[in-house]
């Protein structure tokens, strides 16, 4: 499951970065990537829903990220990209309630 999840997310992150390079900024939504960068929105294999995504101010993010891309996690709830403190612990606990699986998290 995790390999499938990571593979799908990697394609989205590459499309987000290609959009940024082509347009000078991150897309407002993942839908902005279709059809120029992606043929369709990939579905999160854990939840059956599209991935969570939000643009943010890098100056306000401790890791300097301009966006978050995440899975709603095994609880299926969009927690706005709130990441589990330690990814391995989150997997062992089947994604603790109140957290998402953030792909562009330097701690992973």
N, CA, C and O of each residue as an XYZ file, in Angstrom:
432
protein
N       0.809     -1.190      0.000
C       0.000      0.000      0.000
C       0.856      1.258      0.000
O       0.586      2.198     -0.749
N       1.889      1.278      0.839
C       2.724      2.468      0.958
C       3.463      2.765     -0.347
O       3.570      3.928     -0.735
N       3.970      1.748     -1.024
C       4.679      1.957     -2.288
C       3.741      2.540     -3.334
O       4.132      3.433     -4.086
N       2.540      2.059     -3.390
C       1.531      2.563     -4.324
C       1.205      4.024     -4.017
O       1.098      4.852     -4.923
N       1.053      4.320     -2.762
C       0.758      5.675     -2.307
C       1.887      6.627     -2.685
O       1.644      7.692     -3.253
N       3.115      6.242     -2.371
C       4.286      7.092     -2.652
C       4.478      7.297     -4.155
O       4.825      8.396     -4.588
N       4.259      6.271     -4.935
C       4.420      6.363     -6.391
C       3.416      7.366     -6.977
O       3.784      8.196     -7.808
N       2.175      7.291     -6.553
C       1.152      8.221     -7.031
C       1.480      9.653     -6.608
O       1.329     10.585     -7.397
N       1.924      9.824     -5.381
C       2.252     11.160     -4.879
C       3.461     11.750     -5.605
O       3.502     12.954     -5.857
N       4.434     10.924     -5.938
C       5.624     11.419     -6.638
C       5.233     12.023     -7.981
O       5.755     13.069     -8.365
N       4.322     11.374     -8.697
C       3.861     11.919     -9.970
C       3.192     13.275     -9.800
O       3.375     14.170    -10.625
N       2.418     13.428     -8.733
C       1.750     14.703     -8.474
C       2.783     15.768     -8.104
O       2.700     16.894     -8.595
N       3.744     15.438     -7.256
C       4.767     16.421     -6.871
C       5.570     16.880     -8.081
O       5.893     18.062     -8.195
N       5.895     15.963     -8.982
C       6.610     16.350    -10.200
C       5.759     17.297    -11.041
O       6.278     18.274    -11.581
N       4.467     17.024    -11.159
C       3.577     17.897    -11.922
C       3.453     19.275    -11.270
O       3.415     20.289    -11.967
N       3.390     19.314     -9.950
C       3.313     20.589     -9.227
C       4.565     21.418     -9.511
O       4.472     22.616     -9.780
N       5.726     20.783     -9.452
C       6.982     21.507     -9.704
C       7.101     21.935    -11.165
O       7.600     23.023    -11.450
N       6.649     21.096    -12.089
C       6.664     21.483    -13.506
C       5.758     22.688    -13.743
O       6.096     23.576    -14.525
N       4.624     22.720    -13.078
C       3.718     23.873    -13.166
C       4.402     25.117    -12.624
O       4.328     26.183    -13.235
N       5.064     24.992    -11.488
C       5.751     26.141    -10.878
C       6.815     26.688    -11.822
O       6.936     27.901    -11.992
N       7.580     25.795    -12.432
C       8.617     26.236    -13.368
C       8.020     26.903    -14.601
O       8.584     27.874    -15.104
N       6.906     26.408    -15.092
C       6.276     26.952    -16.300
C       5.513     28.247    -16.040
O       5.448     29.109    -16.917
N       4.930     28.396    -14.839
C       4.039     29.521    -14.568
C       4.533     30.462    -13.474
O       3.918     31.501    -13.234
N       5.630     30.117    -12.809
C       6.182     30.997    -11.788
C       5.561     30.871    -10.412
O       5.983     31.562     -9.485
N       4.575     30.008    -10.255
C       3.946     29.820     -8.952
C       3.304     28.439     -8.895
O       3.098     27.790     -9.921
N       2.996     28.009     -7.690
C       2.335     26.719     -7.518
C       0.885     26.812     -7.983
O       0.282     27.882     -7.903
N       0.319     25.716     -8.464
C      -1.090     25.742     -8.859
C      -1.971     26.011     -7.643
O      -1.651     25.597     -6.528
N      -3.080     26.705     -7.869
C      -4.018     26.975     -6.763
C      -4.658     25.692     -6.270
O      -4.922     25.538     -5.077
N      -4.908     24.764     -7.198
C      -5.483     23.473     -6.835
C      -4.876     22.415     -7.754
O      -4.292     22.740     -8.788
N      -5.016     21.175     -7.378
C      -4.498     20.099     -8.222
C      -5.250     20.022     -9.545
O      -4.703     19.561    -10.547
N      -6.487     20.467     -9.554
C      -7.273     20.468    -10.793
C      -6.605     21.343    -11.859
O      -6.783     21.100    -13.052
N      -5.842     22.354    -11.445
C      -5.126     23.222    -12.386
C      -4.068     22.460    -13.182
O      -3.584     22.963    -14.196
N      -3.706     21.272    -12.746
C      -2.687     20.463    -13.426
C      -3.267     19.620    -14.562
O      -2.525     19.066    -15.374
N      -4.595     19.528    -14.613
C      -5.273     18.695    -15.603
C      -5.767     19.581    -16.746
O      -6.390     20.600    -16.449
N      -5.551     19.291    -17.971
C      -4.833     18.152    -18.540
C      -3.396     18.472    -18.937
O      -2.717     17.614    -19.501
N      -2.912     19.692    -18.655
C      -1.582     20.070    -19.146
C      -0.442     19.290    -18.496
O       0.540     18.980    -19.172
N      -0.539     18.968    -17.222
C       0.541     18.265    -16.520
C       0.154     16.832    -16.135
O       1.015     15.958    -16.040
N      -1.124     16.600    -15.917
C      -1.639     15.277    -15.553
C      -2.863     14.975    -16.418
O      -3.637     15.878    -16.736
N      -3.034     13.729    -16.790
C      -4.202     13.378    -17.597
C      -5.481     13.386    -16.761
O      -6.576     13.538    -17.303
N      -5.348     13.226    -15.473
C      -6.475     13.257    -14.543
C      -5.932     13.317    -13.132
O      -4.739     13.113    -12.911
N      -6.789     13.590    -12.191
C      -6.341     13.630    -10.794
C      -6.144     12.219    -10.278
O      -7.071     11.410    -10.319
N      -4.945     11.911     -9.791
C      -4.744     10.582     -9.228
C      -5.554     10.410     -7.946
O      -5.816     11.366     -7.216
N      -5.931      9.187     -7.703
C      -6.712      8.861     -6.512
C      -5.785      8.253     -5.465
O      -4.953      7.398     -5.767
N      -5.946      8.705     -4.251
C      -5.187      8.194     -3.115
C      -5.621      6.749     -2.881
O      -6.786      6.501     -2.570
N      -4.698      5.786     -3.026
C      -5.087      4.378     -2.856
C      -5.534      4.036     -1.437
O      -6.199      3.019     -1.236
N      -5.189      4.850     -0.460
C      -5.618      4.578      0.911
C      -7.060      4.996      1.150
O      -7.786      4.340      1.897
N      -7.480      6.097      0.509
C      -8.802      6.654      0.817
C      -9.798      6.566     -0.335
O     -11.007      6.653     -0.115
N      -9.303      6.395     -1.563
C     -10.180      6.404     -2.726
C     -10.593      7.807     -3.139
O     -11.433      7.965     -4.024
N     -10.023      8.821     -2.517
C     -10.316     10.230     -2.809
C      -9.066     10.885     -3.404
O      -7.971     10.331     -3.300
N      -9.217     12.050     -4.022
C      -8.018     12.767     -4.480
C      -7.131     13.137     -3.285
O      -7.597     13.186     -2.147
N      -5.874     13.389     -3.554
C      -4.953     13.818     -2.498
C      -5.351     15.189     -1.967
O      -5.985     15.982     -2.662
N      -4.968     15.450     -0.722
C      -5.116     16.791     -0.163
C      -3.975     17.661     -0.672
O      -2.861     17.180     -0.877
N      -4.256     18.935     -0.873
C      -3.246     19.863     -1.390
C      -3.611     21.255     -0.921
O      -4.782     21.637     -0.929
N      -2.612     22.006     -0.517
C      -2.848     23.418     -0.236
C      -1.560     24.198     -0.439
O      -0.469     23.741     -0.099
N      -1.720     25.381     -0.999
C      -0.612     26.307     -1.182
C      -0.470     27.073      0.122
O      -1.463     27.394      0.775
N       0.767     27.365      0.498
C       0.997     28.092      1.740
C       2.186     29.023      1.585
O       2.963     28.902      0.637
N       2.320     29.932      2.502
C       3.433     30.882      2.513
C       4.671     30.173      3.061
O       4.676     29.761      4.221
N       5.722     30.023      2.247
C       6.920     29.328      2.725
C       7.560     29.999      3.940
O       8.208     29.328      4.743
N       7.387     31.304      4.083
C       7.969     32.020      5.226
C       7.301     31.617      6.542
O       7.881     31.793      7.613
N       6.079     31.076      6.460
C       5.353     30.675      7.669
C       5.457     29.187      7.953
O       4.907     28.702      8.942
N       6.156     28.466      7.097
C       6.311     27.022      7.268
C       7.703     26.731      7.819
O       8.684     27.222      7.260
N       7.829     25.955      8.888
C       9.150     25.656      9.455
C      10.114     25.009      8.454
O      11.330     25.147      8.589
N       9.575     24.302      7.449
C      10.426     23.661      6.448
C      10.533     24.490      5.171
O      11.194     24.068      4.222
N       9.899     25.655      5.128
C       9.972     26.528      3.965
C       9.223     26.014      2.744
O       9.553     26.384      1.618
N       8.221     25.170      2.952
C       7.468     24.593      1.827
C       6.418     25.573      1.320
O       5.752     26.253      2.102
N       6.282     25.633     -0.004
C       5.274     26.484     -0.625
C       3.935     25.797     -0.789
O       2.940     26.437     -1.130
N       3.907     24.505     -0.548
C       2.657     23.747     -0.638
C       2.778     22.485      0.199
O       3.876     22.062      0.560
N       1.638     21.897      0.498
C       1.590     20.588      1.142
C       0.800     19.658      0.236
O      -0.249     20.028     -0.291
N       1.308     18.462      0.064
C       0.592     17.398     -0.641
C       0.487     16.251      0.351
O       1.490     15.829      0.927
N      -0.723     15.747      0.550
C      -0.901     14.746      1.599
C      -2.057     13.800      1.313
O      -2.971     14.099      0.544
N      -1.978     12.658      1.960
C      -3.073     11.698      2.004
C      -3.861     11.985      3.275
O      -3.290     12.393      4.287
N      -5.159     11.775      3.222
C      -5.966     11.955      4.426
C      -5.658     10.887      5.463
O      -6.126     10.956      6.600
N      -4.872      9.906      5.065
C      -4.470      8.864      5.998
C      -5.533      7.802      6.162
O      -6.600      7.854      5.551
N      -5.219      6.860      6.984
C      -6.115      5.722      7.147
C      -7.437      6.090      7.809
O      -8.417      5.360      7.664
N      -7.485      7.217      8.539
C      -8.767      7.614      9.134
C      -9.683      8.289      8.108
O     -10.868      8.484      8.378
N      -9.142      8.652      6.921
C      -9.943      9.217      5.847
C     -10.433     10.631      6.075
O     -11.301     11.106      5.344
N      -9.894     11.317      7.076
C     -10.322     12.671      7.416
C      -9.264     13.669      6.969
O      -8.077     13.475      7.232
N      -9.688     14.739      6.292
C      -8.766     15.799      5.889
C      -8.475     16.669      7.106
O      -9.330     17.425      7.568
N      -7.251     16.545      7.616
C      -6.831     17.325      8.775
C      -5.974     18.519      8.361
O      -5.238     19.073      9.179
N      -6.070     18.914      7.091
C      -5.373     20.105      6.603
C      -3.884     19.945      6.450
O      -3.164     20.940      6.378
N      -3.400     18.716      6.399
C      -1.972     18.490      6.245
C      -1.217     18.438      7.560
O       0.003     18.602      7.578
N      -1.922     18.214      8.664
C      -1.267     18.060      9.964
C      -0.552     16.723      9.949
O      -1.179     15.668      9.861
N       0.771     16.781     10.036
C       1.585     15.580      9.916
C       1.805     14.912     11.262
O       1.933     15.579     12.289
N       1.847     13.589     11.244
C       2.223     12.850     12.454
C       3.660     13.224     12.806
O       4.472     13.464     11.913
N       3.977     13.275     14.078
C       5.308     13.695     14.510
C       6.403     12.818     13.909
O       7.431     13.326     13.462
N       6.191     11.537     13.899
C       7.169     10.606     13.332
C       6.417      9.657     12.411
O       5.530      8.927     12.853
N       6.768      9.669     11.150
C       6.022      8.915     10.144
C       5.954      7.422     10.459
O       4.904      6.806     10.276
N       7.045      6.835     10.923
C       7.049      5.401     11.203
C       6.067      5.086     12.320
O       5.346      4.091     12.251
N       6.035      5.926     13.345
C       5.073      5.706     14.427
C       3.643      5.824     13.912
O       2.758      5.101     14.369
N       3.411      6.732     12.960
C       2.078      6.898     12.404
C       1.648      5.642     11.657
O       0.498      5.217     11.765
N       2.560      5.052     10.905
C       2.219      3.825     10.186
C       1.933      2.687     11.154
O       0.997      1.915     10.946
N       2.723      2.579     12.195
C       2.511      1.502     13.166
C       1.154      1.625     13.841
O       0.531      0.624     14.196
N       0.702      2.862     14.014
C      -0.588      3.055     14.678
C      -1.720      3.180     13.661
O      -2.823      3.604     14.005
N      -1.442      2.805     12.390
C      -2.429      2.896     11.303
C      -2.933      4.321     11.121
O      -4.130      4.543     10.937
N      -2.046      5.257     11.172
C      -2.336      6.688     11.022
C      -3.221      7.152     12.180
O      -4.432      6.931     12.181
N      -2.612      7.777     13.131
C      -3.338      8.281     14.286
C      -4.409      9.268     13.843
O      -4.194     10.056     12.921
N      -5.543      9.223     14.489
C      -6.622     10.164     14.187
C      -6.088     11.580     14.366
O      -5.305     11.852     15.276
N      -6.520     12.471     13.490
C      -6.104     13.866     13.593
C      -4.840     14.192     12.825
O      -4.367     15.327     12.877
N      -4.273     13.208     12.101
C      -3.075     13.467     11.314
C      -3.260     12.985      9.883
O      -4.081     12.112      9.605
N      -2.477     13.575      8.979
C      -2.445     13.189      7.585
C      -1.044     12.673      7.255
O      -0.105     12.868      8.028
N      -0.912     12.020      6.113
C       0.373     11.528      5.640
C       0.897     12.552      4.638
O       0.467     12.563      3.485
N       1.832     13.423      5.073
C       2.339     14.515      4.239
C       3.528     13.994      3.428
O       4.492     13.473      3.989
N       3.447     14.140      2.111
C       4.490     13.610      1.233
C       5.724     14.486      1.180
O       6.838     13.962      1.160
N       5.568     15.797      1.156
C       6.722     16.674      1.067
C       7.153     17.169      2.448
O       7.383     18.359      2.661
N       7.253     16.230      3.366
C       7.667     16.487      4.743
C       9.115     16.041      4.892
O       9.427     14.871      4.674
N       9.993     16.952      5.259
C      11.414     16.631      5.374
C      11.694     15.578      6.445
O      12.735     14.922      6.414
N      10.771     15.416      7.388
C      10.967     14.449      8.462
C      10.749     13.003      8.036
O      11.001     12.083      8.814
N      10.284     12.796      6.810
C      10.007     11.440      6.357
C      11.157     10.905      5.588
O      11.111      9.767      5.120
